[in-house]
């Protein structure tokens, strides 16, 4: 399996947001990464509404 075709900056940002090691991000299958990003997106509006 090829590593994801994303920039190093994007990989670092995703690693921090998802709280996952950078190496794991780079070798994560794309469909799993997309699923995690959708879960993160669902959580963010809740966090933003709590801050207001």
N, CA, C and O atoms as a CHARMM CRD file, in Angstrom:
* protein
*
  208
    1    1 UNK  N      0.85000  -1.17900   0.00000 PROA 1      0.00000
    2    1 UNK  CA     0.00000   0.00000   0.00000 PROA 1      0.00000
    3    1 UNK  C      0.89100   1.23600   0.00000 PROA 1      0.00000
    4    1 UNK  O      1.85300   1.31900   0.76400 PROA 1      0.00000
    5    2 UNK  N      0.56700   2.18600  -0.85400 PROA 2      0.00000
    6    2 UNK  CA     1.31200   3.44500  -0.93400 PROA 2      0.00000
    7    2 UNK  C      0.94000   4.36000   0.21600 PROA 2      0.00000
    8    2 UNK  O     -0.20300   4.36100   0.67400 PROA 2      0.00000
    9    3 UNK  N      1.91100   5.14200   0.68500 PROA 3      0.00000
   10    3 UNK  CA     1.55700   6.16700   1.68600 PROA 3      0.00000
   11    3 UNK  C      0.58900   7.17600   1.07100 PROA 3      0.00000
   12    3 UNK  O      0.52800   7.32700  -0.14900 PROA 3      0.00000
   13    4 UNK  N     -0.15200   7.85100   1.91100 PROA 4      0.00000
   14    4 UNK  CA    -1.09100   8.87100   1.43500 PROA 4      0.00000
   15    4 UNK  C     -0.34400   9.96000   0.69000 PROA 4      0.00000
   16    4 UNK  O      0.79500  10.28300   1.02600 PROA 4      0.00000
   17    5 UNK  N     -0.97500  10.51700  -0.30400 PROA 5      0.00000
   18    5 UNK  CA    -0.38100  11.59400  -1.08900 PROA 5      0.00000
   19    5 UNK  C     -0.82100  12.93900  -0.52100 PROA 5      0.00000
   20    5 UNK  O     -1.59700  13.66700  -1.14100 PROA 5      0.00000
   21    6 UNK  N     -0.31000  13.25800   0.67700 PROA 6      0.00000
   22    6 UNK  CA    -0.62100  14.52600   1.32100 PROA 6      0.00000
   23    6 UNK  C      0.68600  15.21800   1.68400 PROA 6      0.00000
   24    6 UNK  O      1.73200  14.57900   1.79900 PROA 6      0.00000
   25    7 UNK  N      0.61100  16.52100   1.86200 PROA 7      0.00000
   26    7 UNK  CA     1.81700  17.28200   2.19000 PROA 7      0.00000
   27    7 UNK  C      2.22900  16.98600   3.63800 PROA 7      0.00000
   28    7 UNK  O      1.40400  16.57800   4.45500 PROA 7      0.00000
   29    8 UNK  N      3.50300  17.19700   3.94000 PROA 8      0.00000
   30    8 UNK  CA     3.95500  16.98600   5.32000 PROA 8      0.00000
   31    8 UNK  C      3.21300  17.87200   6.32200 PROA 8      0.00000
   32    8 UNK  O      2.92800  17.44800   7.44200 PROA 8      0.00000
   33    9 UNK  N      2.90500  19.10000   5.91500 PROA 9      0.00000
   34    9 UNK  CA     2.18000  20.00400   6.81600 PROA 9      0.00000
   35    9 UNK  C      0.78600  19.46400   7.12600 PROA 9      0.00000
   36    9 UNK  O      0.32600  19.52600   8.26600 PROA 9      0.00000
   37   10 UNK  N      0.12500  18.94100   6.11000 PROA 10     0.00000
   38   10 UNK  CA    -1.20800  18.37300   6.29900 PROA 10     0.00000
   39   10 UNK  C     -1.13900  17.14900   7.20100 PROA 10     0.00000
   40   10 UNK  O     -1.99000  16.96900   8.07200 PROA 10     0.00000
   41   11 UNK  N     -0.14000  16.31800   7.00000 PROA 11     0.00000
   42   11 UNK  CA     0.01900  15.11900   7.82400 PROA 11     0.00000
   43   11 UNK  C      0.22600  15.49000   9.28900 PROA 11     0.00000
   44   11 UNK  O     -0.34400  14.85800  10.17900 PROA 11     0.00000
   45   12 UNK  N      1.03800  16.51200   9.53900 PROA 12     0.00000
   46   12 UNK  CA     1.28300  16.94600  10.91600 PROA 12     0.00000
   47   12 UNK  C      0.00400  17.49500  11.54000 PROA 12     0.00000
   48   12 UNK  O     -0.31000  17.19600  12.69300 PROA 12     0.00000
   49   13 UNK  N     -0.73300  18.29700  10.77500 PROA 13     0.00000
   50   13 UNK  CA    -1.99300  18.86600  11.27000 PROA 13     0.00000
   51   13 UNK  C     -2.99600  17.75700  11.60100 PROA 13     0.00000
   52   13 UNK  O     -3.63300  17.78700  12.65400 PROA 13     0.00000
   53   14 UNK  N     -3.13100  16.78800  10.70600 PROA 14     0.00000
   54   14 UNK  CA    -4.05000  15.66900  10.94300 PROA 14     0.00000
   55   14 UNK  C     -3.61800  14.86100  12.15800 PROA 14     0.00000
   56   14 UNK  O     -4.45200  14.43300  12.95600 PROA 14     0.00000
   57   15 UNK  N     -2.32900  14.65800  12.29200 PROA 15     0.00000
   58   15 UNK  CA    -1.80600  13.90600  13.42700 PROA 15     0.00000
   59   15 UNK  C     -2.19800  14.57200  14.74400 PROA 15     0.00000
   60   15 UNK  O     -2.61300  13.89900  15.68800 PROA 15     0.00000
   61   16 UNK  N     -2.06400  15.89700  14.80100 PROA 16     0.00000
   62   16 UNK  CA    -2.41800  16.62400  16.01600 PROA 16     0.00000
   63   16 UNK  C     -3.92000  16.62100  16.25700 PROA 16     0.00000
   64   16 UNK  O     -4.37200  16.40500  17.38200 PROA 16     0.00000
   65   17 UNK  N     -4.70200  16.86300  15.19100 PROA 17     0.00000
   66   17 UNK  CA    -6.16500  16.93500  15.33600 PROA 17     0.00000
   67   17 UNK  C     -6.75700  15.59000  15.75200 PROA 17     0.00000
   68   17 UNK  O     -7.63600  15.52700  16.61100 PROA 17     0.00000
   69   18 UNK  N     -6.25900  14.50100  15.12600 PROA 18     0.00000
   70   18 UNK  CA    -6.80900  13.17700  15.39100 PROA 18     0.00000
   71   18 UNK  C     -6.13700  12.48800  16.56500 PROA 18     0.00000
   72   18 UNK  O     -6.57100  11.42100  16.99900 PROA 18     0.00000
   73   19 UNK  N     -5.05800  13.10800  17.08500 PROA 19     0.00000
   74   19 UNK  CA    -4.33200  12.53600  18.20900 PROA 19     0.00000
   75   19 UNK  C     -3.80100  11.13900  17.86600 PROA 19     0.00000
   76   19 UNK  O     -3.94700  10.18900  18.63500 PROA 19     0.00000
   77   20 UNK  N     -3.18000  11.04800  16.68400 PROA 20     0.00000
   78   20 UNK  CA    -2.65200   9.79100  16.16100 PROA 20     0.00000
   79   20 UNK  C     -1.19700  10.03300  15.75500 PROA 20     0.00000
   80   20 UNK  O     -0.88000  11.10300  15.23600 PROA 20     0.00000
   81   21 UNK  N     -0.30700   9.06100  15.98000 PROA 21     0.00000
   82   21 UNK  CA     1.09100   9.25400  15.55100 PROA 21     0.00000
   83   21 UNK  C      1.20300   9.53900  14.05400 PROA 21     0.00000
   84   21 UNK  O      0.42600   9.01900  13.25300 PROA 21     0.00000
   85   22 UNK  N      2.16600  10.36000  13.69400 PROA 22     0.00000
   86   22 UNK  CA     2.36900  10.76900  12.31000 PROA 22     0.00000
   87   22 UNK  C      2.57100   9.57200  11.37800 PROA 22     0.00000
   88   22 UNK  O      2.03200   9.55200  10.27200 PROA 22     0.00000
   89   23 UNK  N      3.33500   8.59000  11.81300 PROA 23     0.00000
   90   23 UNK  CA     3.58800   7.40500  10.97800 PROA 23     0.00000
   91   23 UNK  C      2.28500   6.67300  10.67800 PROA 23     0.00000
   92   23 UNK  O      2.09100   6.16000   9.57600 PROA 23     0.00000
   93   24 UNK  N      1.40500   6.62900  11.65800 PROA 24     0.00000
   94   24 UNK  CA     0.12500   5.94600  11.46800 PROA 24     0.00000
   95   24 UNK  C     -0.74100   6.70400  10.46600 PROA 24     0.00000
   96   24 UNK  O     -1.43900   6.08300   9.66400 PROA 24     0.00000
   97   25 UNK  N     -0.70700   8.02800  10.50100 PROA 25     0.00000
   98   25 UNK  CA    -1.46200   8.83500   9.53600 PROA 25     0.00000
   99   25 UNK  C     -0.99300   8.53400   8.12200 PROA 25     0.00000
  100   25 UNK  O     -1.80800   8.33300   7.22200 PROA 25     0.00000
  101   26 UNK  N      0.33000   8.50100   7.92600 PROA 26     0.00000
  102   26 UNK  CA     0.88300   8.32300   6.58900 PROA 26     0.00000
  103   26 UNK  C      0.57000   6.95200   5.99200 PROA 26     0.00000
  104   26 UNK  O      0.51700   6.81200   4.77000 PROA 26     0.00000
  105   27 UNK  N      0.36500   5.94900   6.82800 PROA 27     0.00000
  106   27 UNK  CA     0.11200   4.60300   6.32300 PROA 27     0.00000
  107   27 UNK  C     -1.32600   4.15200   6.52500 PROA 27     0.00000
  108   27 UNK  O     -1.65900   2.98600   6.31000 PROA 27     0.00000
  109   28 UNK  N     -2.17200   5.08300   6.93800 PROA 28     0.00000
  110   28 UNK  CA    -3.58800   4.76400   7.15000 PROA 28     0.00000
  111   28 UNK  C     -4.29800   4.69500   5.80300 PROA 28     0.00000
  112   28 UNK  O     -4.10300   5.57200   4.96100 PROA 28     0.00000
  113   29 UNK  N     -5.11800   3.66800   5.58300 PROA 29     0.00000
  114   29 UNK  CA    -5.89800   3.63000   4.34100 PROA 29     0.00000
  115   29 UNK  C     -6.77200   4.87400   4.22400 PROA 29     0.00000
  116   29 UNK  O     -7.29100   5.38600   5.21600 PROA 29     0.00000
  117   30 UNK  N     -6.92100   5.34100   3.00300 PROA 30     0.00000
  118   30 UNK  CA    -7.62200   6.60300   2.77100 PROA 30     0.00000
  119   30 UNK  C     -9.05900   6.56700   3.29000 PROA 30     0.00000
  120   30 UNK  O     -9.53300   7.55500   3.85000 PROA 30     0.00000
  121   31 UNK  N     -9.75600   5.44900   3.11300 PROA 31     0.00000
  122   31 UNK  CA   -11.16100   5.40100   3.54400 PROA 31     0.00000
  123   31 UNK  C    -11.27800   5.48700   5.07000 PROA 31     0.00000
  124   31 UNK  O    -12.25500   6.03300   5.58400 PROA 31     0.00000
  125   32 UNK  N    -10.30300   4.95900   5.78700 PROA 32     0.00000
  126   32 UNK  CA   -10.33600   5.05800   7.24900 PROA 32     0.00000
  127   32 UNK  C    -10.04300   6.48900   7.68200 PROA 32     0.00000
  128   32 UNK  O    -10.67400   7.00500   8.60500 PROA 32     0.00000
  129   33 UNK  N     -9.09000   7.12500   7.01800 PROA 33     0.00000
  130   33 UNK  CA    -8.77800   8.51900   7.32600 PROA 33     0.00000
  131   33 UNK  C     -9.99100   9.40700   7.08000 PROA 33     0.00000
  132   33 UNK  O    -10.29000  10.28800   7.88600 PROA 33     0.00000
  133   34 UNK  N    -10.68500   9.18300   5.98400 PROA 34     0.00000
  134   34 UNK  CA   -11.87600   9.98400   5.68100 PROA 34     0.00000
  135   34 UNK  C    -12.94900   9.78300   6.75000 PROA 34     0.00000
  136   34 UNK  O    -13.62500  10.73400   7.14300 PROA 34     0.00000
  137   35 UNK  N    -13.10300   8.55000   7.21600 PROA 35     0.00000
  138   35 UNK  CA   -14.08900   8.26200   8.26100 PROA 35     0.00000
  139   35 UNK  C    -13.73500   9.00900   9.54300 PROA 35     0.00000
  140   35 UNK  O    -14.61000   9.58400  10.19000 PROA 35     0.00000
  141   36 UNK  N    -12.44900   9.00000   9.91300 PROA 36     0.00000
  142   36 UNK  CA   -12.01700   9.70000  11.11900 PROA 36     0.00000
  143   36 UNK  C    -12.21900  11.20400  10.98200 PROA 36     0.00000
  144   36 UNK  O    -12.59500  11.87300  11.94500 PROA 36     0.00000
  145   37 UNK  N    -11.97100  11.73700   9.79100 PROA 37     0.00000
  146   37 UNK  CA   -12.16800  13.17300   9.56600 PROA 37     0.00000
  147   37 UNK  C    -13.64300  13.54500   9.67600 PROA 37     0.00000
  148   37 UNK  O    -13.97800  14.60300  10.20800 PROA 37     0.00000
  149   38 UNK  N    -14.51800  12.68900   9.18100 PROA 38     0.00000
  150   38 UNK  CA   -15.95700  12.96600   9.30000 PROA 38     0.00000
  151   38 UNK  C    -16.38200  12.93500  10.76000 PROA 38     0.00000
  152   38 UNK  O    -17.18700  13.76300  11.18400 PROA 38     0.00000
  153   39 UNK  N    -15.85400  11.99500  11.53200 PROA 39     0.00000
  154   39 UNK  CA   -16.17000  11.93900  12.96200 PROA 39     0.00000
  155   39 UNK  C    -15.67300  13.20100  13.67000 PROA 39     0.00000
  156   39 UNK  O    -16.36300  13.75300  14.52800 PROA 39     0.00000
  157   40 UNK  N    -14.47400  13.65000  13.30400 PROA 40     0.00000
  158   40 UNK  CA   -13.91400  14.85900  13.89400 PROA 40     0.00000
  159   40 UNK  C    -14.76500  16.07700  13.55000 PROA 40     0.00000
  160   40 UNK  O    -14.98500  16.94600  14.39400 PROA 40     0.00000
  161   41 UNK  N    -15.23600  16.13700  12.32200 PROA 41     0.00000
  162   41 UNK  CA   -16.07400  17.25500  11.88500 PROA 41     0.00000
  163   41 UNK  C    -17.38400  17.28900  12.65400 PROA 41     0.00000
  164   41 UNK  O    -17.88600  18.36700  12.97100 PROA 41     0.00000
  165   42 UNK  N    -17.94200  16.12800  12.95600 PROA 42     0.00000
  166   42 UNK  CA   -19.18600  16.08200  13.72500 PROA 42     0.00000
  167   42 UNK  C    -18.96000  16.55600  15.15400 PROA 42     0.00000
  168   42 UNK  O    -19.85400  17.14800  15.75900 PROA 42     0.00000
  169   43 UNK  N    -17.77600  16.30200  15.69800 PROA 43     0.00000
  170   43 UNK  CA   -17.47500  16.70100  17.07300 PROA 43     0.00000
  171   43 UNK  C    -17.17800  18.18700  17.17900 PROA 43     0.00000
  172   43 UNK  O    -17.49700  18.80000  18.19700 PROA 43     0.00000
  173   44 UNK  N    -16.57900  18.78100  16.16300 PROA 44     0.00000
  174   44 UNK  CA   -16.18200  20.18500  16.23200 PROA 44     0.00000
  175   44 UNK  C    -17.34000  21.15200  16.42400 PROA 44     0.00000
  176   44 UNK  O    -17.21600  22.06500  17.24000 PROA 44     0.00000
  177   45 UNK  N    -18.46800  21.00600  15.71400 PROA 45     0.00000
  178   45 UNK  CA   -19.57300  21.94300  15.96000 PROA 45     0.00000
  179   45 UNK  C    -20.06600  21.88900  17.41800 PROA 45     0.00000
  180   45 UNK  O    -20.45200  22.91300  17.98200 PROA 45     0.00000
  181   46 UNK  N    -20.05000  20.71200  18.01200 PROA 46     0.00000
  182   46 UNK  CA   -20.45700  20.59800  19.42000 PROA 46     0.00000
  183   46 UNK  C    -19.48800  21.37700  20.29800 PROA 46     0.00000
  184   46 UNK  O    -19.91100  22.07800  21.21800 PROA 46     0.00000
  185   47 UNK  N    -18.20800  21.26400  20.02800 PROA 47     0.00000
  186   47 UNK  CA   -17.19800  21.96900  20.79000 PROA 47     0.00000
  187   47 UNK  C    -17.35200  23.47800  20.61100 PROA 47     0.00000
  188   47 UNK  O    -17.26400  24.23300  21.58000 PROA 47     0.00000
  189   48 UNK  N    -17.57900  23.91400  19.38700 PROA 48     0.00000
  190   48 UNK  CA   -17.73300  25.33600  19.11600 PROA 48     0.00000
  191   48 UNK  C    -18.96600  25.91200  19.79500 PROA 48     0.00000
  192   48 UNK  O    -18.92300  27.04100  20.28400 PROA 48     0.00000
  193   49 UNK  N    -20.05300  25.17100  19.83600 PROA 49     0.00000
  194   49 UNK  CA   -21.26500  25.67300  20.46000 PROA 49     0.00000
  195   49 UNK  C    -21.12200  25.74300  21.96500 PROA 49     0.00000
  196   49 UNK  O    -21.75800  26.57600  22.61100 PROA 49     0.00000
  197   50 UNK  N    -20.28900  24.87500  22.53500 PROA 50     0.00000
  198   50 UNK  CA   -20.05600  24.91100  23.98600 PROA 50     0.00000
  199   50 UNK  C    -19.23800  26.13000  24.36400 PROA 50     0.00000
  200   50 UNK  O    -19.40400  26.66100  25.46200 PROA 50     0.00000
  201   51 UNK  N    -18.35700  26.58700  23.48200 PROA 51     0.00000
  202   51 UNK  CA   -17.52300  27.74500  23.77400 PROA 51     0.00000
  203   51 UNK  C    -18.32900  29.03000  23.79400 PROA 51     0.00000
  204   51 UNK  O    -17.97000  29.95600  24.52200 PROA 51     0.00000
  205   52 UNK  N    -19.40700  29.12400  23.02100 PROA 52     0.00000
  206   52 UNK  CA   -20.20100  30.36300  22.92000 PROA 52     0.00000
  207   52 UNK  C    -21.11600  30.54500  24.06900 PROA 52     0.00000
  208   52 UNK  O    -21.84500  31.53600  24.12500 PROA 52     0.00000
